[in-house]
């Protein structure tokens, strides 16, 4: 069974029989049904159902004449915030009709690779030969099965403004370096060396999380999983309508990116509050907002 089922409140599922009963109900009583055509005039379909606000299960497969042939399912969390306005590229995954998206946002420092949620929209655009689409935005969400709440680093207003200024300057340098500006590349290299020297000196006497306020790093061997640390800007507690399990939905600021995370209450160590920080490993999902939506 899918590792991240527990993130949306299905931690007690034990057998394939129990899971298949839920998936059959979704196919029969789906809240959202989407269809598109693939090669050889095959009809590809997605049936999805929410079990709490913005979280649910989606089932995908193909139609053989009048019969729906189930292929795979996945748990999802639908966000409502714009995370990035950078261009996104999409690639089909090898083993099934699913897609991964890639977004190079200068604020993060690494290429964001995510599991694409709205593949039906993407396939329709692709079938109309409209790729690449300009002016898209990206909504990023994450599912987590283990996380902790950490206290914030106390900063006064002057320090916050200084951090923001340094970040803006760095983003401008990265943008220039992307265009081949050798001076910008050299300045970034020197800046990284200075940062490494300062941290190496301080780490001997201070805790790393008192020095590092936020981070976004690849985790493990799967390309769409990340270890994140970010400041909580909002949160709600919802209940899975089928199992009764409670799920936290956290909105965090991570490397200046807005990221929304769903995690089972029993998997979160600590009490979330605005201003505190979330640290954990997430499975990153993304929804491409096309201009005509």
CORTAZI-V180123 format. One record per run of one state. SS is the DSSP state (alpha for helix, beta for strand, coil for the rest). FROM is the first residue (numbers start at 1). LEN is the number of residues. If there is no record, write none. Layout:
[[SS	FROM	LEN] [SS	FROM	LEN]]
This chain:
[[coil	1	2] [alpha	3	6] [coil	9	7] [alpha	16	13] [coil	29	3] [beta	32	6] [coil	38	1] [alpha	39	3] [coil	42	1] [beta	43	10] [coil	53	2] [beta	55	10] [coil	65	2] [beta	67	11] [coil	78	6] [beta	84	1] [coil	85	3] [beta	88	5] [coil	93	6] [beta	99	6] [coil	105	6] [beta	111	6] [coil	117	2] [alpha	119	9] [coil	128	9] [beta	137	14] [coil	151	6] [alpha	157	22] [coil	179	3] [alpha	182	21] [coil	203	5] [alpha	208	4] [coil	212	3] [beta	215	4] [coil	219	6] [beta	225	15] [coil	240	6] [beta	246	9] [coil	255	2] [beta	257	8] [alpha	265	3] [beta	268	2] [coil	270	7] [beta	277	13] [coil	290	4]]
